[in-house]
Amino acid sequence: MSEIQNDNLVSQEEFPEDLSMDLSLRPKFLNDFIGQENLKENLKIFIQASKQRNEALDHVLFYGSHGLGKTTLSHIIAHERGVEIKITSGPALEKVGDLAAILTSLGEKGILFIDEIHRLNKNIEETLYPAMEDFAIDLVVGQGPSAKILRLDLPQFTLIGATTKPSLISPPLRDRFGIVHQLNFYQTSEIEQIIRRSAKILKIEIEKEAILEIAKRSRFTPRVANRILKRVRDFAQVKNQKIISQEMARQSLDLLEIDHQGLNQTDRRILKVLIEKFAGGPVGVKTLAVATGEDTASLEDIYEPYLILLGFLNRTARGRTATKLAYQHLNYKTNML
């Protein structure tokens, strides 16, 4: 298997092949959603309160790494409220007319989900302000001196924004969200529950030891866990193993070059370059990106968060540094205290 395929396997980002899997495995109710307990309890209260008042749910902002459930929770909210949901992304909304068309077609108390909301252009963002506050949008009709502003009334709706970079959302937009929640990485025990549930839905026979083996290498991320489960199933099927054992799971993951900490080839290459070429750092992220052949955005958004979570990498004012744990994981000698 190529390195690119392995990178996709453990990447938290969503790929086209994930869509069909997500539809079959995505829970429809908050009670079926595993993990993020505090967030779930809050959402239950907010949803129930909005039902009792017969109002649209307040606008919601979810932030956190890729693959933690922001889109899934948005679908659950729509299902729990019994309303429709329309899905788009920040980069896809290029014209005010695009936004107006979506909002005017939403049913009463419907939901507009905008992924990567930090990437909205300024015109779209400013159009959203009155839409979020007054359920109305202002459109400019005509040009020059004869131009007029036409105000369109909208049905009550809920805007749900999702982002991996909350710091890039402008304060005026962020302040208009009444409900703001961070999604955190999952505990290994929660990932085990997710794998067990997914295996049942996919009709995969798997031993509890194999579930733990996959969970430990899933980067604390449900999307990665489900993706790995399907690939391990492929190995077991070809090898005529009706039940996935721990040994079968371990062999499959080793062949996929995902180590016991969930690191893939690119993760290990980043750390090796940092240690071998830069004596463990500090080194600037742009220099590290050039040295590893990765783009800066991928380093910052995909690889670094997990390496930092494991304690293998530090971000400092002077640049990135490899930790003692990184040296130990890759079997390098270190004089670090």
C-alpha positions as CSV (number, residue, x, y, z in Angstrom):
1,M,0.0,0.0,0.0
2,S,1.3,3.4,-1.0
3,E,2.2,6.1,1.6
4,I,-0.5,8.3,0.2
5,Q,-3.1,5.6,0.9
6,N,-1.8,5.1,4.4
7,D,-1.9,8.8,5.0
8,N,-5.6,8.8,4.0
9,L,-6.3,5.9,6.3
10,V,-5.3,7.8,9.4
11,S,-6.1,11.3,8.3
12,Q,-8.9,13.0,10.3
13,E,-10.0,14.7,7.1
14,E,-13.1,13.4,5.2
15,F,-12.6,11.8,1.8
16,P,-15.3,10.9,-0.7
17,E,-15.0,7.2,0.2
18,D,-16.0,8.1,3.7
19,L,-19.4,9.4,2.7
20,S,-21.2,6.1,2.2
21,M,-19.7,4.7,5.4
22,D,-20.7,7.8,7.4
23,L,-24.3,7.5,6.2
24,S,-24.6,3.9,7.4
25,L,-22.7,4.4,10.7
26,R,-23.9,7.9,11.6
27,P,-26.1,7.8,14.7
28,K,-29.5,9.6,14.4
29,F,-30.1,10.4,18.1
30,L,-28.0,12.0,20.8
31,N,-28.5,8.9,23.0
32,D,-26.7,6.9,20.3
33,F,-23.8,9.3,20.0
34,I,-20.8,8.0,21.9
35,G,-18.5,10.4,23.7
36,Q,-18.6,14.2,24.2
37,E,-20.8,13.7,27.2
38,N,-20.9,17.3,28.5
39,L,-21.7,18.6,25.0
40,K,-24.5,16.1,24.6
41,E,-26.1,16.9,27.8
42,N,-26.1,20.6,27.0
43,L,-27.5,20.0,23.5
44,K,-30.4,17.9,24.9
45,I,-31.4,20.8,27.2
46,F,-31.1,23.4,24.4
47,I,-33.0,21.3,21.9
48,Q,-35.8,20.6,24.4
49,A,-36.1,24.2,25.4
50,S,-36.3,25.4,21.8
51,K,-39.1,22.8,21.2
52,Q,-41.0,24.0,24.2
53,R,-40.8,27.6,23.0
54,N,-41.6,26.5,19.4
55,E,-38.5,28.5,18.2
56,A,-35.6,27.7,16.1
57,L,-32.6,26.4,18.0
58,D,-30.0,29.2,18.7
59,H,-27.1,29.3,16.3
60,V,-24.4,26.8,17.0
61,L,-20.6,26.8,16.5
62,F,-18.7,23.5,16.8
63,Y,-14.9,23.6,16.7
64,G,-12.3,20.9,17.0
65,S,-10.1,18.6,14.9
66,H,-11.3,16.8,11.8
67,G,-13.3,13.6,12.3
68,L,-14.6,14.2,15.8
69,G,-18.3,14.4,14.9
70,K,-19.2,18.0,14.1
71,T,-21.2,17.1,11.0
72,T,-22.7,14.1,12.7
73,L,-24.0,16.2,15.6
74,S,-25.5,18.7,13.1
75,H,-27.5,15.9,11.5
76,I,-28.6,14.6,14.9
77,I,-29.8,18.1,15.9
78,A,-31.9,18.3,12.7
79,H,-33.3,14.8,13.3
80,E,-34.1,15.5,17.0
81,R,-35.8,18.8,16.0
82,G,-37.6,17.1,13.0
83,V,-36.4,19.8,10.5
84,E,-34.5,19.7,7.3
85,I,-30.8,20.4,7.0
86,K,-28.9,21.9,4.1
87,I,-25.1,21.5,4.0
88,T,-22.5,23.6,2.4
89,S,-19.0,24.9,3.1
90,G,-17.3,28.3,3.5
91,P,-15.4,28.1,0.2
92,A,-18.5,26.9,-1.7
93,L,-20.4,30.1,-0.9
94,E,-18.9,32.5,-3.4
95,K,-21.8,34.9,-4.0
96,V,-24.5,36.5,-1.8
97,G,-27.1,35.1,-4.2
98,D,-25.9,31.6,-3.4
99,L,-26.5,32.2,0.3
100,A,-29.9,33.9,-0.4
101,A,-31.0,30.9,-2.5
102,I,-30.2,28.4,0.3
103,L,-31.8,30.5,3.1
104,T,-35.0,31.3,1.3
105,S,-35.5,27.6,0.4
106,L,-35.1,26.5,4.0
107,G,-38.2,25.3,5.8
108,E,-39.4,26.9,9.0
109,K,-36.8,26.3,11.8
110,G,-34.5,24.5,9.4
111,I,-30.8,24.2,9.7
112,L,-28.0,25.5,7.5
113,F,-24.7,23.8,8.2
114,I,-21.6,25.5,7.0
115,D,-18.4,23.5,7.2
116,E,-15.1,25.4,7.3
117,I,-17.0,28.5,8.3
118,H,-13.7,30.3,8.9
119,R,-13.2,30.4,5.1
120,L,-16.3,32.5,4.3
121,N,-15.5,35.5,2.2
122,K,-16.3,39.0,3.7
123,N,-19.4,39.7,1.6
124,I,-21.0,36.4,2.6
125,E,-20.1,36.9,6.3
126,E,-21.6,40.4,6.4
127,T,-24.8,39.2,4.7
128,L,-25.1,36.6,7.5
129,Y,-25.2,39.2,10.2
130,P,-28.8,40.4,9.7
131,A,-29.8,36.8,8.6
132,M,-28.7,35.5,12.0
133,E,-30.0,38.3,14.1
134,D,-33.2,39.4,12.3
135,F,-33.9,36.5,9.9
136,A,-33.6,38.8,7.0
137,I,-31.1,39.6,4.3
138,D,-30.4,42.7,2.3
139,L,-29.9,42.4,-1.4
140,V,-28.7,45.2,-3.7
141,V,-30.9,45.4,-6.8
142,G,-29.6,47.4,-9.8
143,Q,-26.4,49.4,-10.2
144,G,-25.2,52.9,-9.7
145,P,-27.5,55.7,-8.5
146,S,-30.6,53.7,-9.2
147,A,-29.5,50.8,-7.1
148,K,-31.9,49.8,-4.3
149,I,-31.6,47.7,-1.2
150,L,-34.3,45.0,-1.1
151,R,-34.8,43.3,2.3
152,L,-36.0,39.6,2.1
153,D,-37.6,38.1,5.2
154,L,-36.5,34.6,6.0
155,P,-38.0,31.8,8.0
156,Q,-36.6,31.2,11.4
157,F,-33.5,29.0,11.0
158,T,-30.5,27.7,12.8
159,L,-27.0,28.3,11.5
160,I,-24.5,25.6,12.6
161,G,-20.9,26.4,11.8
162,A,-18.0,24.0,12.0
163,T,-14.4,24.9,12.0
164,T,-11.0,23.5,12.9
165,K,-9.6,27.0,13.3
166,P,-11.9,29.0,15.6
167,S,-9.2,31.7,15.9
168,L,-9.7,32.6,12.2
169,I,-13.4,33.4,12.7
170,S,-14.0,37.1,13.1
171,P,-15.3,38.4,16.5
172,P,-18.5,39.8,15.0
173,L,-19.4,36.5,13.5
174,R,-18.3,34.5,16.5
175,D,-20.4,36.7,18.8
176,R,-23.6,35.9,16.9
177,F,-23.4,32.2,17.9
178,G,-25.4,31.5,21.1
179,I,-24.1,28.0,21.5
180,V,-20.4,27.4,21.2
181,H,-18.8,24.0,21.9
182,Q,-15.4,22.4,21.4
183,L,-15.2,18.8,20.4
184,N,-12.3,17.0,22.1
185,F,-10.4,13.9,21.2
186,Y,-12.0,10.7,22.5
187,Q,-10.9,8.3,25.2
188,T,-9.7,4.9,24.1
189,S,-12.7,3.3,25.9
190,E,-15.0,5.5,23.8
191,I,-13.3,4.5,20.6
192,E,-13.8,0.9,21.6
193,Q,-17.5,1.5,22.0
194,I,-17.7,3.2,18.6
195,I,-15.8,0.3,16.9
196,R,-18.1,-2.3,18.6
197,R,-21.2,-0.4,17.4
198,S,-19.8,0.0,13.9
199,A,-18.9,-3.7,13.7
200,K,-22.4,-4.7,14.7
201,I,-23.9,-2.5,12.0
202,L,-21.5,-3.8,9.4
203,K,-22.0,-7.3,10.6
204,I,-18.3,-7.9,11.4
205,E,-17.4,-10.6,13.9
206,I,-14.5,-9.2,16.0
207,E,-13.0,-10.2,19.3
208,K,-12.8,-7.6,22.1
209,E,-9.0,-7.8,22.1
210,A,-9.0,-6.9,18.4
211,I,-11.3,-3.9,19.1
212,L,-8.8,-2.6,21.6
213,E,-5.9,-3.1,19.2
214,I,-7.7,-1.0,16.6
215,A,-8.8,1.6,19.1
216,K,-5.2,2.1,20.4
217,R,-4.1,3.0,16.8
218,S,-7.1,5.1,15.8
219,R,-5.7,8.5,16.9
220,F,-8.6,9.0,19.3
221,T,-10.8,9.8,16.3
222,P,-14.0,8.0,15.4
223,R,-13.6,8.6,11.6
224,V,-10.1,7.0,11.7
225,A,-11.4,4.1,13.8
226,N,-14.2,3.3,11.4
227,R,-11.9,3.5,8.4
228,I,-9.3,1.2,9.9
229,L,-12.1,-1.3,10.9
230,K,-13.1,-1.6,7.3
231,R,-9.6,-2.1,6.1
232,V,-8.9,-4.8,8.7
233,R,-12.1,-6.5,7.6
234,D,-10.7,-6.6,4.1
235,F,-7.5,-8.4,5.3
236,A,-9.6,-10.9,7.3
237,Q,-11.9,-11.6,4.4
238,V,-9.0,-12.3,2.0
239,K,-7.3,-14.5,4.5
240,N,-10.6,-16.4,5.2
241,Q,-10.8,-15.3,8.8
242,K,-14.5,-15.2,9.8
243,I,-13.7,-13.6,13.1
244,I,-11.2,-10.8,13.5
245,S,-8.8,-11.8,16.2
246,Q,-6.2,-9.6,18.0
247,E,-3.4,-11.2,16.0
248,M,-5.3,-10.6,12.7
249,A,-5.9,-7.0,13.6
250,R,-2.2,-6.5,14.6
251,Q,-0.9,-8.1,11.4
252,S,-3.2,-5.9,9.3
253,L,-2.2,-2.7,11.1
254,D,1.5,-3.6,10.8
255,L,1.0,-4.2,7.0
256,L,-0.8,-0.8,6.8
257,E,2.3,0.7,8.6
258,I,0.3,2.1,11.5
259,D,2.3,1.6,14.6
260,H,1.1,1.0,18.1
261,Q,0.7,4.7,18.8
262,G,-1.3,5.3,15.6
263,L,1.6,7.0,13.8
264,N,2.0,6.4,10.0
265,Q,4.9,6.9,7.7
266,T,4.5,10.7,7.4
267,D,4.2,11.2,11.2
268,R,7.4,9.2,11.7
269,R,9.2,11.1,8.8
270,I,8.3,14.4,10.4
271,L,9.9,13.4,13.7
272,K,12.9,11.8,12.0
273,V,13.6,14.9,10.0
274,L,13.3,17.0,13.1
275,I,15.7,14.8,15.0
276,E,18.2,13.9,12.3
277,K,18.4,17.2,10.3
278,F,17.7,19.7,13.0
279,A,19.0,18.0,16.1
280,G,15.5,17.9,17.6
281,G,14.8,21.6,16.9
282,P,13.7,24.3,17.3
283,V,12.9,24.8,13.6
284,G,10.3,26.9,11.9
285,V,7.2,25.3,10.5
286,K,7.9,26.5,7.0
287,T,11.4,25.1,7.0
288,L,10.1,21.8,8.5
289,A,7.5,21.7,5.7
290,V,10.1,22.0,3.0
291,A,12.4,19.5,4.6
292,T,9.6,16.9,4.9
293,G,7.9,17.6,1.5
294,E,4.6,18.5,3.1
295,D,2.7,21.8,2.8
296,T,2.5,24.0,5.9
297,A,-1.2,23.7,6.2
298,S,-1.1,19.9,6.3
299,L,1.6,20.0,9.0
300,E,-0.3,22.4,11.2
301,D,-3.8,21.0,10.7
302,I,-3.3,17.2,10.2
303,Y,-0.1,16.0,11.7
304,E,1.0,18.3,14.5
305,P,-2.2,18.2,16.6
306,Y,-1.9,14.4,17.1
307,L,1.9,14.5,17.6
308,I,1.4,17.3,20.2
309,L,-1.4,15.3,21.9
310,L,1.0,12.3,22.2
311,G,3.7,14.5,23.7
312,F,6.0,13.9,20.7
313,L,6.2,17.5,19.5
314,N,6.2,20.9,21.0
315,R,5.3,24.3,19.4
316,T,7.5,27.0,20.9
317,A,8.1,30.7,20.1
318,R,11.3,29.7,18.3
319,G,9.8,26.8,16.3
320,R,9.0,23.1,16.6
321,T,10.9,20.7,18.8
322,A,11.0,17.0,19.2
323,T,10.4,15.7,22.8
324,K,12.2,13.0,24.7
325,L,9.2,10.8,24.1
326,A,9.7,11.2,20.3
327,Y,13.3,10.1,20.6
328,Q,12.3,7.1,22.7
329,H,9.5,6.1,20.3
330,L,11.8,6.1,17.3
331,N,14.7,4.5,19.3
332,Y,17.0,7.5,19.1
333,K,19.5,8.2,21.9
334,T,19.0,11.5,23.7
335,N,20.8,13.5,26.3
336,M,17.5,15.2,27.4
337,L,16.9,15.2,31.1
